[in-house]
Amino acid sequence: MTLPREIASTDILRGVEAAASKQTGDARAIATIPEPTGAPEELLPRRRPAQERSRRKFEAILAAARELLVEVGFESFTCEEVAQRAAVPIGTLYQFFANKYVIVCELDRHDLVAVQRELAAFAEEVPALQWQQLLDRFLDHLANLWLHDPSRRAVWHAVQSTPATRATAVIYERTLAQQAAKVIAPLVPTASPEYIQKIAEVCVHMVYSMLNFAVRDGQSHPEAIIELKRMLNAYLKATEREIRHRSRR
């Protein structure tokens, strides 16, 4: 497989490796992403600024990148254009980001944090007898976010573009699943923690895939969300029944 020219650069690869080695607790201030032993390293910014002036530049770069990604897609997305739109020198951009792959992973991380907040709010209402209605309401809320913010789908597609970005997206998805597992656990109290985590990972992957399917060109968004609710509810009900059946043996 031929890697994209930007990733194939030895200097850039060294920059990514150096960035990973220099991360501190502050570098993960936005969201804590635990990485299991043996998992690939995340594509992380070289640094996250502490001073207000630098933070404004950092956020301007990300805002410009998100806007550009929606307009031109990932193939035509360049660091030079992002820097121009953010009104910062290209050297400033490279102080923070080794390449465009790191930029889209950082955008994906920001989107993850937003969903984590929504899931935390949902978790406060579970367990409850009406958990299916609560789940439907939660999915409606997420679906509206995806429908009215086209950058979410653009970022999701961008991080699927290379093995390195996909590996980082998997780490983030697993983190969200760990949080979802805490919500699911009261619904299946006799299941092992490992099995609950697996259920959560399936649910998270299903939701992300269907949300992006729901906003593709020409897709009927409401109908796709109805199908997502049907699939997720059916999966959780079937899993709950199976676990109860096992516990009676």
PyMOL commands that set and color helices and strands:
alter all, ss='L'
color gray80, all
select helices_A, chain A and resi 5-8+10-22+25-28+52-72+79-86+90-96+100-123+131-148+150-158+163-187+193-214+221-248
alter helices_A, ss='H'
color red, helices_A
deselect
rebuild
show_as cartoon
